[in-house]
Amino acid sequence: MSVEKITRMANQIALFMESKPEAEGIEGLSSHINDFWEPRMRRQFFELLDAGGEGFRPLVIRAAEKIRRPVAA
């Protein structure tokens, strides 16, 4: 999946979750990614995040610690 698509998808979830209290938004965003993104997508997500996270909304960055990092392939 492209960098742009991973970033756009994470930011779309964050945009929706930003309407909730912060703790609930973080939990909702991380739960959604953990439940619905396959390990390959989460691996790409963390590659982008580890490279600086450019383009991600702040809520995505804050929720990252609750997102399960897949085991290296």
C-alpha positions in Angstrom: 0.0 0.0 0.0 1.3 3.5 -0.7 2.6 5.9 1.9 -0.1 8.3 0.9 -2.9 5.8 1.4 -1.6 4.6 4.8 -1.3 8.3 5.9 -4.7 9.2 4.5 -6.4 6.3 6.2 -4.9 6.9 9.6 -5.7 10.6 9.3 -9.3 9.9 8.3 -9.8 7.8 11.5 -8.1 10.5 13.6 -10.3 13.3 12.1 -13.4 11.4 13.2 -12.0 10.6 16.6 -10.9 14.2 17.3 -14.6 15.0 18.0 -14.4 12.9 21.1 -12.6 13.5 24.4 -8.8 12.9 23.9 -8.6 9.6 25.8 -11.6 8.2 24.0 -10.2 9.4 20.6 -6.9 7.7 21.3 -8.5 4.5 22.4 -10.9 4.6 19.4 -8.2 5.2 16.8 -5.8 2.6 18.2 -8.6 0.0 18.6 -9.7 0.6 15.0 -6.2 0.1 13.6 -5.6 -2.9 15.9 -8.9 -4.6 14.9 -9.0 -3.8 11.2 -5.5 -3.2 9.8 -3.6 -6.4 8.9 0.0 -6.7 10.2 1.4 -5.6 6.8 -0.5 -2.3 7.0 0.6 -1.8 10.6 4.2 -2.6 9.7 4.1 0.1 7.0 2.4 2.5 9.5 5.3 2.0 11.9 7.9 2.4 9.2 6.4 5.8 8.4 6.1 6.7 12.1 9.7 5.6 12.8 10.9 7.8 9.9 9.4 10.8 11.6 5.7 10.5 11.1 5.5 13.3 8.6 1.9 14.0 7.5 0.2 12.3 10.4 -2.3 14.2 12.5 -1.2 14.7 16.1 -3.8 12.3 17.4 -2.3 9.5 15.2 1.1 10.2 16.8 -0.4 10.1 20.3 -2.3 6.9 19.7 0.7 5.1 18.2 1.8 3.7 21.6 -1.4 1.8 21.9 -1.2 0.3 18.4 0.2 -3.2 18.2 3.5 -3.2 16.4 3.7 -6.4 14.3 6.6 -8.8 14.6 9.2 -8.2 11.8 8.6 -10.4 8.8 
